[in-house]
């Protein structure tokens, strides 16, 4: 958990987003598929970005994709109660990614290659 906390938090919210869209009205619209896709891409991106030099990068990715998810929600057909839940889930993603623990191990130092002498 200490190493993958941020990715696990983003994945958890992606699952909650998918379940919410399925349960809310039993129909998944094209907009809701886009919201689910953005949530999944957020989780994958947060997992793939290492924390070696820029510890804030995972949170920045979560912020950008959460904003995209909110835009999809608001542009589609206005704001409904279900849309408010999506906006809250996007905000929760950013919050959890920001506070969850994560650690990246430094890459191993490659052995120096000897240069041929001329």
Jmol script that loads the backbone (N, CA, C; Angstrom):
load data "model"
ATOM      1  N   UNK A   1       0.835  -1.204   0.000  1.00  0.00           N
ATOM      2  CA  UNK A   1       0.000   0.000   0.000  1.00  0.00           C
ATOM      3  C   UNK A   1       0.864   1.246   0.000  1.00  0.00           C
ATOM      4  N   UNK A   2       1.982   1.221   0.732  1.00  0.00           N
ATOM      5  CA  UNK A   2       2.807   2.425   0.805  1.00  0.00           C
ATOM      6  C   UNK A   2       3.411   2.785  -0.536  1.00  0.00           C
ATOM      7  N   UNK A   3       3.661   1.786  -1.366  1.00  0.00           N
ATOM      8  CA  UNK A   3       4.289   2.070  -2.647  1.00  0.00           C
ATOM      9  C   UNK A   3       3.265   2.461  -3.712  1.00  0.00           C
ATOM     10  N   UNK A   4       2.105   1.865  -3.664  1.00  0.00           N
ATOM     11  CA  UNK A   4       1.113   2.067  -4.723  1.00  0.00           C
ATOM     12  C   UNK A   4      -0.152   2.770  -4.240  1.00  0.00           C
ATOM     13  N   UNK A   5      -0.088   3.489  -3.147  1.00  0.00           N
ATOM     14  CA  UNK A   5      -1.279   4.110  -2.578  1.00  0.00           C
ATOM     15  C   UNK A   5      -2.010   5.037  -3.529  1.00  0.00           C
ATOM     16  N   UNK A   6      -1.272   5.868  -4.237  1.00  0.00           N
ATOM     17  CA  UNK A   6      -1.898   6.830  -5.149  1.00  0.00           C
ATOM     18  C   UNK A   6      -2.608   6.110  -6.299  1.00  0.00           C
ATOM     19  N   UNK A   7      -1.960   5.103  -6.866  1.00  0.00           N
ATOM     20  CA  UNK A   7      -2.567   4.350  -7.962  1.00  0.00           C
ATOM     21  C   UNK A   7      -3.783   3.568  -7.477  1.00  0.00           C
ATOM     22  N   UNK A   8      -3.693   2.992  -6.286  1.00  0.00           N
ATOM     23  CA  UNK A   8      -4.832   2.253  -5.740  1.00  0.00           C
ATOM     24  C   UNK A   8      -6.013   3.176  -5.465  1.00  0.00           C
ATOM     25  N   UNK A   9      -5.726   4.377  -4.974  1.00  0.00           N
ATOM     26  CA  UNK A   9      -6.805   5.342  -4.720  1.00  0.00           C
ATOM     27  C   UNK A   9      -7.499   5.729  -6.032  1.00  0.00           C
ATOM     28  N   UNK A  10      -6.713   5.985  -7.070  1.00  0.00           N
ATOM     29  CA  UNK A  10      -7.296   6.348  -8.364  1.00  0.00           C
ATOM     30  C   UNK A  10      -8.076   5.170  -8.957  1.00  0.00           C
ATOM     31  N   UNK A  11      -7.560   3.953  -8.789  1.00  0.00           N
ATOM     32  CA  UNK A  11      -8.261   2.768  -9.303  1.00  0.00           C
ATOM     33  C   UNK A  11      -9.578   2.553  -8.558  1.00  0.00           C
ATOM     34  N   UNK A  12      -9.557   2.768  -7.252  1.00  0.00           N
ATOM     35  CA  UNK A  12     -10.783   2.627  -6.458  1.00  0.00           C
ATOM     36  C   UNK A  12     -11.861   3.592  -6.945  1.00  0.00           C
ATOM     37  N   UNK A  13     -11.486   4.827  -7.185  1.00  0.00           N
ATOM     38  CA  UNK A  13     -12.465   5.808  -7.666  1.00  0.00           C
ATOM     39  C   UNK A  13     -12.927   5.453  -9.078  1.00  0.00           C
ATOM     40  N   UNK A  14     -12.062   4.879  -9.910  1.00  0.00           N
ATOM     41  CA  UNK A  14     -12.479   4.442 -11.248  1.00  0.00           C
ATOM     42  C   UNK A  14     -13.555   3.360 -11.138  1.00  0.00           C
ATOM     43  N   UNK A  15     -13.370   2.437 -10.203  1.00  0.00           N
ATOM     44  CA  UNK A  15     -14.369   1.386  -9.994  1.00  0.00           C
ATOM     45  C   UNK A  15     -15.675   1.992  -9.484  1.00  0.00           C
ATOM     46  N   UNK A  16     -15.573   2.914  -8.534  1.00  0.00           N
ATOM     47  CA  UNK A  16     -16.772   3.566  -7.995  1.00  0.00           C
ATOM     48  C   UNK A  16     -17.489   4.343  -9.104  1.00  0.00           C
ATOM     49  N   UNK A  17     -16.725   5.000  -9.972  1.00  0.00           N
ATOM     50  CA  UNK A  17     -17.320   5.735 -11.091  1.00  0.00           C
ATOM     51  C   UNK A  17     -18.086   4.787 -12.005  1.00  0.00           C
ATOM     52  N   UNK A  18     -17.486   3.654 -12.339  1.00  0.00           N
ATOM     53  CA  UNK A  18     -18.149   2.692 -13.211  1.00  0.00           C
ATOM     54  C   UNK A  18     -19.408   2.128 -12.560  1.00  0.00           C
ATOM     55  N   UNK A  19     -19.308   1.776 -11.295  1.00  0.00           N
ATOM     56  CA  UNK A  19     -20.470   1.222 -10.591  1.00  0.00           C
ATOM     57  C   UNK A  19     -21.576   2.266 -10.485  1.00  0.00           C
ATOM     58  N   UNK A  20     -21.208   3.498 -10.174  1.00  0.00           N
ATOM     59  CA  UNK A  20     -22.208   4.565 -10.054  1.00  0.00           C
ATOM     60  C   UNK A  20     -22.959   4.764 -11.364  1.00  0.00           C
ATOM     61  N   UNK A  21     -22.229   4.784 -12.481  1.00  0.00           N
ATOM     62  CA  UNK A  21     -22.906   5.008 -13.757  1.00  0.00           C
ATOM     63  C   UNK A  21     -23.824   3.845 -14.124  1.00  0.00           C
ATOM     64  N   UNK A  22     -23.444   2.638 -13.723  1.00  0.00           N
ATOM     65  CA  UNK A  22     -24.302   1.481 -14.019  1.00  0.00           C
ATOM     66  C   UNK A  22     -25.544   1.441 -13.129  1.00  0.00           C
ATOM     67  N   UNK A  23     -25.390   1.816 -11.882  1.00  0.00           N
ATOM     68  CA  UNK A  23     -26.480   1.700 -10.921  1.00  0.00           C
ATOM     69  C   UNK A  23     -27.426   2.894 -10.982  1.00  0.00           C
ATOM     70  N   UNK A  24     -26.927   4.061 -11.330  1.00  0.00           N
ATOM     71  CA  UNK A  24     -27.738   5.276 -11.239  1.00  0.00           C
ATOM     72  C   UNK A  24     -29.009   5.210 -12.070  1.00  0.00           C
ATOM     73  N   UNK A  25     -28.910   4.758 -13.317  1.00  0.00           N
ATOM     74  CA  UNK A  25     -30.122   4.686 -14.140  1.00  0.00           C
ATOM     75  C   UNK A  25     -30.168   3.430 -15.006  1.00  0.00           C
ATOM     76  N   UNK A  26     -29.284   2.511 -14.769  1.00  0.00           N
ATOM     77  CA  UNK A  26     -29.214   1.218 -15.461  1.00  0.00           C
ATOM     78  C   UNK A  26     -28.963   1.350 -16.958  1.00  0.00           C
ATOM     79  N   UNK A  27     -28.545   2.510 -17.403  1.00  0.00           N
ATOM     80  CA  UNK A  27     -28.179   2.736 -18.798  1.00  0.00           C
ATOM     81  C   UNK A  27     -26.861   3.492 -18.796  1.00  0.00           C
ATOM     82  N   UNK A  28     -25.915   3.020 -19.603  1.00  0.00           N
ATOM     83  CA  UNK A  28     -24.645   3.736 -19.709  1.00  0.00           C
ATOM     84  C   UNK A  28     -24.634   4.467 -21.042  1.00  0.00           C
ATOM     85  N   UNK A  29     -24.669   5.785 -20.966  1.00  0.00           N
ATOM     86  CA  UNK A  29     -24.684   6.620 -22.166  1.00  0.00           C
ATOM     87  C   UNK A  29     -23.264   6.769 -22.704  1.00  0.00           C
ATOM     88  N   UNK A  30     -23.152   7.371 -23.874  1.00  0.00           N
ATOM     89  CA  UNK A  30     -21.818   7.626 -24.439  1.00  0.00           C
ATOM     90  C   UNK A  30     -21.012   8.539 -23.526  1.00  0.00           C
ATOM     91  N   UNK A  31     -21.656   9.528 -22.961  1.00  0.00           N
ATOM     92  CA  UNK A  31     -20.959  10.427 -22.036  1.00  0.00           C
ATOM     93  C   UNK A  31     -20.447   9.662 -20.826  1.00  0.00           C
ATOM     94  N   UNK A  32     -21.256   8.761 -20.308  1.00  0.00           N
ATOM     95  CA  UNK A  32     -20.824   7.982 -19.146  1.00  0.00           C
ATOM     96  C   UNK A  32     -19.674   7.038 -19.493  1.00  0.00           C
ATOM     97  N   UNK A  33     -19.665   6.498 -20.722  1.00  0.00           N
ATOM     98  CA  UNK A  33     -18.529   5.690 -21.149  1.00  0.00           C
ATOM     99  C   UNK A  33     -17.257   6.540 -21.179  1.00  0.00           C
ATOM    100  N   UNK A  34     -17.374   7.775 -21.629  1.00  0.00           N
ATOM    101  CA  UNK A  34     -16.214   8.672 -21.643  1.00  0.00           C
ATOM    102  C   UNK A  34     -15.757   8.950 -20.211  1.00  0.00           C
ATOM    103  N   UNK A  35     -16.693   9.165 -19.298  1.00  0.00           N
ATOM    104  CA  UNK A  35     -16.335   9.396 -17.894  1.00  0.00           C
ATOM    105  C   UNK A  35     -15.622   8.191 -17.293  1.00  0.00           C
ATOM    106  N   UNK A  36     -16.115   7.004 -17.592  1.00  0.00           N
ATOM    107  CA  UNK A  36     -15.467   5.785 -17.100  1.00  0.00           C
ATOM    108  C   UNK A  36     -14.064   5.666 -17.704  1.00  0.00           C
ATOM    109  N   UNK A  37     -13.950   5.929 -19.002  1.00  0.00           N
ATOM    110  CA  UNK A  37     -12.645   5.849 -19.666  1.00  0.00           C
ATOM    111  C   UNK A  37     -11.656   6.832 -19.054  1.00  0.00           C
ATOM    112  N   UNK A  38     -12.097   8.039 -18.771  1.00  0.00           N
ATOM    113  CA  UNK A  38     -11.212   9.033 -18.161  1.00  0.00           C
ATOM    114  C   UNK A  38     -10.777   8.575 -16.776  1.00  0.00           C
ATOM    115  N   UNK A  39     -11.684   8.010 -16.005  1.00  0.00           N
ATOM    116  CA  UNK A  39     -11.338   7.514 -14.673  1.00  0.00           C
ATOM    117  C   UNK A  39     -10.318   6.378 -14.754  1.00  0.00           C
ATOM    118  N   UNK A  40     -10.478   5.479 -15.718  1.00  0.00           N
ATOM    119  CA  UNK A  40      -9.531   4.372 -15.894  1.00  0.00           C
ATOM    120  C   UNK A  40      -8.172   4.898 -16.353  1.00  0.00           C
ATOM    121  N   UNK A  41      -8.165   5.831 -17.295  1.00  0.00           N
ATOM    122  CA  UNK A  41      -6.903   6.422 -17.763  1.00  0.00           C
ATOM    123  C   UNK A  41      -6.216   7.169 -16.626  1.00  0.00           C
ATOM    124  N   UNK A  42      -6.994   7.811 -15.762  1.00  0.00           N
ATOM    125  CA  UNK A  42      -6.408   8.480 -14.599  1.00  0.00           C
ATOM    126  C   UNK A  42      -5.673   7.467 -13.731  1.00  0.00           C
ATOM    127  N   UNK A  43      -6.322   6.347 -13.417  1.00  0.00           N
ATOM    128  CA  UNK A  43      -5.698   5.328 -12.569  1.00  0.00           C
ATOM    129  C   UNK A  43      -4.432   4.773 -13.220  1.00  0.00           C
ATOM    130  N   UNK A  44      -4.491   4.481 -14.504  1.00  0.00           N
ATOM    131  CA  UNK A  44      -3.317   3.942 -15.210  1.00  0.00           C
ATOM    132  C   UNK A  44      -2.200   4.971 -15.249  1.00  0.00           C
ATOM    133  N   UNK A  45      -2.535   6.218 -15.527  1.00  0.00           N
ATOM    134  CA  UNK A  45      -1.518   7.275 -15.601  1.00  0.00           C
ATOM    135  C   UNK A  45      -0.855   7.511 -14.254  1.00  0.00           C
ATOM    136  N   UNK A  46      -1.652   7.529 -13.204  1.00  0.00           N
ATOM    137  CA  UNK A  46      -1.089   7.733 -11.861  1.00  0.00           C
ATOM    138  C   UNK A  46      -0.150   6.580 -11.510  1.00  0.00           C
ATOM    139  N   UNK A  47      -0.494   5.384 -11.939  1.00  0.00           N
ATOM    140  CA  UNK A  47       0.374   4.232 -11.686  1.00  0.00           C
ATOM    141  C   UNK A  47       1.678   4.332 -12.480  1.00  0.00           C
ATOM    142  N   UNK A  48       1.598   4.746 -13.744  1.00  0.00           N
ATOM    143  CA  UNK A  48       2.764   4.731 -14.618  1.00  0.00           C
ATOM    144  C   UNK A  48       3.767   5.844 -14.346  1.00  0.00           C
ATOM    145  N   UNK A  49       3.317   6.966 -13.833  1.00  0.00           N
ATOM    146  CA  UNK A  49       4.225   8.092 -13.611  1.00  0.00           C
ATOM    147  C   UNK A  49       5.046   7.833 -12.356  1.00  0.00           C
ATOM    148  N   UNK A  50       6.371   7.786 -12.492  1.00  0.00           N
ATOM    149  CA  UNK A  50       7.193   7.579 -11.294  1.00  0.00           C
ATOM    150  C   UNK A  50       7.291   8.853 -10.470  1.00  0.00           C
ATOM    151  N   UNK A  51       7.614   8.687  -9.201  1.00  0.00           N
ATOM    152  CA  UNK A  51       7.733   9.837  -8.302  1.00  0.00           C
ATOM    153  C   UNK A  51       9.188  10.213  -8.060  1.00  0.00           C
ATOM    154  N   UNK A  52      10.073   9.844  -8.942  1.00  0.00           N
ATOM    155  CA  UNK A  52      11.495  10.013  -8.684  1.00  0.00           C
ATOM    156  C   UNK A  52      11.899  11.476  -8.535  1.00  0.00           C
ATOM    157  N   UNK A  53      11.624  12.272  -9.538  1.00  0.00           N
ATOM    158  CA  UNK A  53      12.072  13.653  -9.494  1.00  0.00           C
ATOM    159  C   UNK A  53      10.958  14.646  -9.196  1.00  0.00           C
ATOM    160  N   UNK A  54       9.778  14.349  -9.654  1.00  0.00           N
ATOM    161  CA  UNK A  54       8.665  15.284  -9.507  1.00  0.00           C
ATOM    162  C   UNK A  54       7.535  14.593  -8.758  1.00  0.00           C
ATOM    163  N   UNK A  55       7.540  14.694  -7.448  1.00  0.00           N
ATOM    164  CA  UNK A  55       6.547  14.040  -6.620  1.00  0.00           C
ATOM    165  C   UNK A  55       5.136  14.540  -6.850  1.00  0.00           C
ATOM    166  N   UNK A  56       4.983  15.717  -7.397  1.00  0.00           N
ATOM    167  CA  UNK A  56       3.669  16.314  -7.609  1.00  0.00           C
ATOM    168  C   UNK A  56       3.041  15.865  -8.928  1.00  0.00           C
ATOM    169  N   UNK A  57       3.782  15.128  -9.766  1.00  0.00           N
ATOM    170  CA  UNK A  57       3.288  14.772 -11.090  1.00  0.00           C
ATOM    171  C   UNK A  57       2.043  13.883 -11.047  1.00  0.00           C
ATOM    172  N   UNK A  58       1.974  12.947 -10.124  1.00  0.00           N
ATOM    173  CA  UNK A  58       0.804  12.078 -10.027  1.00  0.00           C
ATOM    174  C   UNK A  58      -0.454  12.896  -9.719  1.00  0.00           C
ATOM    175  N   UNK A  59      -0.318  13.844  -8.814  1.00  0.00           N
ATOM    176  CA  UNK A  59      -1.450  14.698  -8.469  1.00  0.00           C
ATOM    177  C   UNK A  59      -1.813  15.603  -9.644  1.00  0.00           C
ATOM    178  N   UNK A  60      -0.815  16.116 -10.352  1.00  0.00           N
ATOM    179  CA  UNK A  60      -1.085  16.977 -11.510  1.00  0.00           C
ATOM    180  C   UNK A  60      -1.855  16.221 -12.585  1.00  0.00           C
ATOM    181  N   UNK A  61      -1.487  14.980 -12.820  1.00  0.00           N
ATOM    182  CA  UNK A  61      -2.215  14.167 -13.804  1.00  0.00           C
ATOM    183  C   UNK A  61      -3.656  13.963 -13.344  1.00  0.00           C
ATOM    184  N   UNK A  62      -3.838  13.679 -12.057  1.00  0.00           N
ATOM    185  CA  UNK A  62      -5.191  13.493 -11.520  1.00  0.00           C
ATOM    186  C   UNK A  62      -6.013  14.774 -11.672  1.00  0.00           C
ATOM    187  N   UNK A  63      -5.398  15.926 -11.449  1.00  0.00           N
ATOM    188  CA  UNK A  63      -6.101  17.208 -11.583  1.00  0.00           C
ATOM    189  C   UNK A  63      -6.539  17.436 -13.033  1.00  0.00           C
ATOM    190  N   UNK A  64      -5.628  17.212 -13.965  1.00  0.00           N
ATOM    191  CA  UNK A  64      -5.929  17.458 -15.380  1.00  0.00           C
ATOM    192  C   UNK A  64      -7.055  16.540 -15.860  1.00  0.00           C
ATOM    193  N   UNK A  65      -6.958  15.261 -15.527  1.00  0.00           N
ATOM    194  CA  UNK A  65      -7.981  14.324 -15.991  1.00  0.00           C
ATOM    195  C   UNK A  65      -9.302  14.505 -15.239  1.00  0.00           C
ATOM    196  N   UNK A  66      -9.250  14.917 -13.986  1.00  0.00           N
ATOM    197  CA  UNK A  66     -10.491  15.214 -13.258  1.00  0.00           C
ATOM    198  C   UNK A  66     -11.186  16.425 -13.883  1.00  0.00           C
ATOM    199  N   UNK A  67     -10.405  17.421 -14.260  1.00  0.00           N
ATOM    200  CA  UNK A  67     -10.988  18.593 -14.919  1.00  0.00           C
ATOM    201  C   UNK A  67     -11.627  18.193 -16.249  1.00  0.00           C
ATOM    202  N   UNK A  68     -10.977  17.302 -16.978  1.00  0.00           N
ATOM    203  CA  UNK A  68     -11.546  16.813 -18.230  1.00  0.00           C
ATOM    204  C   UNK A  68     -12.847  16.055 -17.970  1.00  0.00           C
ATOM    205  N   UNK A  69     -12.882  15.278 -16.919  1.00  0.00           N
ATOM    206  CA  UNK A  69     -14.094  14.543 -16.568  1.00  0.00           C
ATOM    207  C   UNK A  69     -15.223  15.508 -16.198  1.00  0.00           C
ATOM    208  N   UNK A  70     -14.903  16.544 -15.459  1.00  0.00           N
ATOM    209  CA  UNK A  70     -15.915  17.548 -15.095  1.00  0.00           C
ATOM    210  C   UNK A  70     -16.416  18.266 -16.347  1.00  0.00           C
ATOM    211  N   UNK A  71     -15.515  18.590 -17.264  1.00  0.00           N
ATOM    212  CA  UNK A  71     -15.938  19.254 -18.500  1.00  0.00           C
ATOM    213  C   UNK A  71     -16.889  18.368 -19.305  1.00  0.00           C
ATOM    214  N   UNK A  72     -16.570  17.100 -19.415  1.00  0.00           N
ATOM    215  CA  UNK A  72     -17.464  16.176 -20.130  1.00  0.00           C
ATOM    216  C   UNK A  72     -18.833  16.171 -19.472  1.00  0.00           C
ATOM    217  N   UNK A  73     -18.839  16.144 -18.149  1.00  0.00           N
ATOM    218  CA  UNK A  73     -20.094  16.121 -17.404  1.00  0.00           C
ATOM    219  C   UNK A  73     -20.910  17.385 -17.653  1.00  0.00           C
ATOM    220  N   UNK A  74     -20.275  18.532 -17.603  1.00  0.00           N
ATOM    221  CA  UNK A  74     -20.993  19.795 -17.724  1.00  0.00           C
ATOM    222  C   UNK A  74     -21.401  20.123 -19.151  1.00  0.00           C
ATOM    223  N   UNK A  75     -20.590  19.714 -20.124  1.00  0.00           N
ATOM    224  CA  UNK A  75     -20.884  20.036 -21.512  1.00  0.00           C
ATOM    225  C   UNK A  75     -22.019  19.185 -22.058  1.00  0.00           C
ATOM    226  N   UNK A  76     -22.149  17.967 -21.571  1.00  0.00           N
ATOM    227  CA  UNK A  76     -23.107  17.022 -22.145  1.00  0.00           C
ATOM    228  C   UNK A  76     -24.528  17.559 -22.172  1.00  0.00           C
ATOM    229  N   UNK A  77     -25.142  17.740 -21.007  1.00  0.00           N
ATOM    230  CA  UNK A  77     -26.552  18.152 -21.007  1.00  0.00           C
ATOM    231  C   UNK A  77     -26.917  18.941 -19.762  1.00  0.00           C
ATOM    232  N   UNK A  78     -25.991  19.700 -19.256  1.00  0.00           N
ATOM    233  CA  UNK A  78     -26.269  20.434 -18.033  1.00  0.00           C
ATOM    234  C   UNK A  78     -25.977  19.572 -16.820  1.00  0.00           C
ATOM    235  N   UNK A  79     -26.368  20.053 -15.680  1.00  0.00           N
ATOM    236  CA  UNK A  79     -26.024  19.374 -14.431  1.00  0.00           C
ATOM    237  C   UNK A  79     -27.264  18.743 -13.821  1.00  0.00           C
ATOM    238  N   UNK A  80     -27.171  17.450 -13.567  1.00  0.00           N
ATOM    239  CA  UNK A  80     -28.226  16.728 -12.857  1.00  0.00           C
ATOM    240  C   UNK A  80     -27.632  16.221 -11.546  1.00  0.00           C
ATOM    241  N   UNK A  81     -28.446  15.579 -10.728  1.00  0.00           N
ATOM    242  CA  UNK A  81     -27.917  15.060  -9.460  1.00  0.00           C
ATOM    243  C   UNK A  81     -26.863  13.987  -9.713  1.00  0.00           C
ATOM    244  N   UNK A  82     -27.048  13.172 -10.740  1.00  0.00           N
ATOM    245  CA  UNK A  82     -26.040  12.174 -11.091  1.00  0.00           C
ATOM    246  C   UNK A  82     -24.740  12.812 -11.546  1.00  0.00           C
ATOM    247  N   UNK A  83     -24.866  13.936 -12.245  1.00  0.00           N
ATOM    248  CA  UNK A  83     -23.676  14.656 -12.684  1.00  0.00           C
ATOM    249  C   UNK A  83     -22.911  15.229 -11.501  1.00  0.00           C
ATOM    250  N   UNK A  84     -23.623  15.683 -10.493  1.00  0.00           N
ATOM    251  CA  UNK A  84     -22.954  16.204  -9.302  1.00  0.00           C
ATOM    252  C   UNK A  84     -22.125  15.117  -8.623  1.00  0.00           C
ATOM    253  N   UNK A  85     -22.632  13.903  -8.628  1.00  0.00           N
ATOM    254  CA  UNK A  85     -21.871  12.792  -8.058  1.00  0.00           C
ATOM    255  C   UNK A  85     -20.592  12.585  -8.862  1.00  0.00           C
ATOM    256  N   UNK A  86     -20.666  12.673 -10.190  1.00  0.00           N
ATOM    257  CA  UNK A  86     -19.467  12.530 -11.022  1.00  0.00           C
ATOM    258  C   UNK A  86     -18.447  13.634 -10.731  1.00  0.00           C
ATOM    259  N   UNK A  87     -18.924  14.844 -10.551  1.00  0.00           N
ATOM    260  CA  UNK A  87     -18.031  15.954 -10.218  1.00  0.00           C
ATOM    261  C   UNK A  87     -17.377  15.702  -8.855  1.00  0.00           C
ATOM    262  N   UNK A  88     -18.162  15.245  -7.889  1.00  0.00           N
ATOM    263  CA  UNK A  88     -17.606  14.934  -6.571  1.00  0.00           C
ATOM    264  C   UNK A  88     -16.602  13.786  -6.641  1.00  0.00           C
ATOM    265  N   UNK A  89     -16.874  12.781  -7.460  1.00  0.00           N
ATOM    266  CA  UNK A  89     -15.917  11.680  -7.622  1.00  0.00           C
ATOM    267  C   UNK A  89     -14.618  12.165  -8.253  1.00  0.00           C
ATOM    268  N   UNK A  90     -14.711  13.094  -9.183  1.00  0.00           N
ATOM    269  CA  UNK A  90     -13.504  13.659  -9.784  1.00  0.00           C
ATOM    270  C   UNK A  90     -12.688  14.419  -8.749  1.00  0.00           C
ATOM    271  N   UNK A  91     -13.370  15.209  -7.930  1.00  0.00           N
ATOM    272  CA  UNK A  91     -12.671  15.940  -6.866  1.00  0.00           C
ATOM    273  C   UNK A  91     -12.079  14.981  -5.848  1.00  0.00           C
ATOM    274  N   UNK A  92     -12.800  13.925  -5.527  1.00  0.00           N
ATOM    275  CA  UNK A  92     -12.301  12.933  -4.580  1.00  0.00           C
ATOM    276  C   UNK A  92     -11.075  12.218  -5.121  1.00  0.00           C
ATOM    277  N   UNK A  93     -11.048  11.973  -6.422  1.00  0.00           N
ATOM    278  CA  UNK A  93      -9.871  11.365  -7.038  1.00  0.00           C
ATOM    279  C   UNK A  93      -8.636  12.214  -6.781  1.00  0.00           C
ATOM    280  N   UNK A  94      -8.751  13.507  -7.045  1.00  0.00           N
ATOM    281  CA  UNK A  94      -7.613  14.411  -6.840  1.00  0.00           C
ATOM    282  C   UNK A  94      -7.195  14.424  -5.375  1.00  0.00           C
ATOM    283  N   UNK A  95      -8.158  14.515  -4.479  1.00  0.00           N
ATOM    284  CA  UNK A  95      -7.856  14.555  -3.053  1.00  0.00           C
ATOM    285  C   UNK A  95      -7.147  13.283  -2.599  1.00  0.00           C
ATOM    286  N   UNK A  96      -7.669  12.126  -2.988  1.00  0.00           N
ATOM    287  CA  UNK A  96      -7.065  10.862  -2.564  1.00  0.00           C
ATOM    288  C   UNK A  96      -5.686  10.646  -3.174  1.00  0.00           C
ATOM    289  N   UNK A  97      -5.517  11.013  -4.435  1.00  0.00           N
ATOM    290  CA  UNK A  97      -4.203  10.881  -5.059  1.00  0.00           C
ATOM    291  C   UNK A  97      -3.205  11.810  -4.374  1.00  0.00           C
ATOM    292  N   UNK A  98      -3.646  12.983  -3.996  1.00  0.00           N
ATOM    293  CA  UNK A  98      -2.744  13.935  -3.340  1.00  0.00           C
ATOM    294  C   UNK A  98      -2.302  13.450  -1.966  1.00  0.00           C
ATOM    295  N   UNK A  99      -3.199  12.825  -1.201  1.00  0.00           N
ATOM    296  CA  UNK A  99      -2.837  12.468   0.180  1.00  0.00           C
ATOM    297  C   UNK A  99      -2.384  11.023   0.350  1.00  0.00           C
ATOM    298  N   UNK A 100      -2.644  10.169  -0.632  1.00  0.00           N
ATOM    299  CA  UNK A 100      -2.266   8.755  -0.497  1.00  0.00           C
ATOM    300  C   UNK A 100      -0.747   8.609  -0.558  1.00  0.00           C
ATOM    301  N   UNK A 101      -0.236   7.616   0.155  1.00  0.00           N
ATOM    302  CA  UNK A 101       1.214   7.403   0.119  1.00  0.00           C
ATOM    303  C   UNK A 101       1.625   6.748  -1.197  1.00  0.00           C
ATOM    304  N   UNK A 102       2.833   7.042  -1.626  1.00  0.00           N
ATOM    305  CA  UNK A 102       3.411   6.383  -2.796  1.00  0.00           C
ATOM    306  C   UNK A 102       4.916   6.567  -2.744  1.00  0.00           C
ATOM    307  N   UNK A 103       5.597   5.590  -3.278  1.00  0.00           N
ATOM    308  CA  UNK A 103       7.057   5.647  -3.266  1.00  0.00           C
ATOM    309  C   UNK A 103       7.546   4.964  -4.527  1.00  0.00           C
ATOM    310  N   UNK A 104       8.509   5.561  -5.179  1.00  0.00           N
ATOM    311  CA  UNK A 104       9.140   4.941  -6.339  1.00  0.00           C
ATOM    312  C   UNK A 104      10.590   4.659  -5.986  1.00  0.00           C
ATOM    313  N   UNK A 105      11.012   3.465  -6.285  1.00  0.00           N
ATOM    314  CA  UNK A 105      12.409   3.126  -6.061  1.00  0.00           C
ATOM    315  C   UNK A 105      13.240   3.703  -7.186  1.00  0.00           C
ATOM    316  N   UNK A 106      14.422   4.200  -6.845  1.00  0.00           N
ATOM    317  CA  UNK A 106      15.268   4.736  -7.920  1.00  0.00           C
ATOM    318  C   UNK A 106      15.699   3.615  -8.855  1.00  0.00           C
ATOM    319  N   UNK A 107      15.867   3.944 -10.123  1.00  0.00           N
ATOM    320  CA  UNK A 107      16.301   2.913 -11.063  1.00  0.00           C
ATOM    321  C   UNK A 107      17.722   2.476 -10.718  1.00  0.00           C
ATOM    322  N   UNK A 108      18.041   1.218 -10.988  1.00  0.00           N
ATOM    323  CA  UNK A 108      19.393   0.766 -10.685  1.00  0.00           C
ATOM    324  C   UNK A 108      20.405   1.478 -11.574  1.00  0.00           C
ATOM    325  N   UNK A 109      21.550   1.762 -10.991  1.00  0.00           N
ATOM    326  CA  UNK A 109      22.605   2.407 -11.775  1.00  0.00           C
ATOM    327  C   UNK A 109      23.220   1.379 -12.716  1.00  0.00           C
ATOM    328  N   UNK A 110      23.242   1.694 -13.977  1.00  0.00           N
ATOM    329  CA  UNK A 110      23.843   0.739 -14.898  1.00  0.00           C
ATOM    330  C   UNK A 110      25.350   0.708 -14.673  1.00  0.00           C
ATOM    331  N   UNK A 111      25.916  -0.445 -14.886  1.00  0.00           N
ATOM    332  CA  UNK A 111      27.370  -0.525 -14.719  1.00  0.00           C
ATOM    333  C   UNK A 111      28.045   0.275 -15.815  1.00  0.00           C
ATOM    334  N   UNK A 112      29.083   0.961 -15.452  1.00  0.00           N
ATOM    335  CA  UNK A 112      29.746   1.788 -16.475  1.00  0.00           C
ATOM    336  C   UNK A 112      30.319   0.917 -17.586  1.00  0.00           C
ATOM    337  N   UNK A 113      30.104   1.380 -18.767  1.00  0.00           N
ATOM    338  CA  UNK A 113      30.618   0.657 -19.932  1.00  0.00           C
ATOM    339  C   UNK A 113      32.018   1.160 -20.200  1.00  0.00           C
ATOM    340  N   UNK A 114      32.926   0.241 -20.290  1.00  0.00           N
ATOM    341  CA  UNK A 114      34.301   0.671 -20.573  1.00  0.00           C
ATOM    342  C   UNK A 114      34.411   1.066 -22.040  1.00  0.00           C
ATOM    343  N   UNK A 115      35.072   2.138 -22.257  1.00  0.00           N
ATOM    344  CA  UNK A 115      35.254   2.622 -23.612  1.00  0.00           C
ATOM    345  C   UNK A 115      36.540   2.021 -24.177  1.00  0.00           C
ATOM    346  N   UNK A 116      36.468   1.651 -25.393  1.00  0.00           N
ATOM    347  CA  UNK A 116      37.713   1.127 -25.987  1.00  0.00           C
ATOM    348  C   UNK A 116      38.737   2.233 -26.138  1.00  0.00           C
ATOM    349  N   UNK A 117      39.946   1.919 -25.857  1.00  0.00           N
ATOM    350  CA  UNK A 117      41.017   2.912 -26.018  1.00  0.00           C
ATOM    351  C   UNK A 117      41.572   2.822 -27.416  1.00  0.00           C
ATOM    352  N   UNK A 118      41.867   3.959 -27.952  1.00  0.00           N
ATOM    353  CA  UNK A 118      42.420   4.003 -29.314  1.00  0.00           C
ATOM    354  C   UNK A 118      43.894   4.224 -29.303  1.00  0.00           C
TER     355      UNK A 118
END
end "model"
wireframe off; spacefill off
backbone 0.3
color backbone group
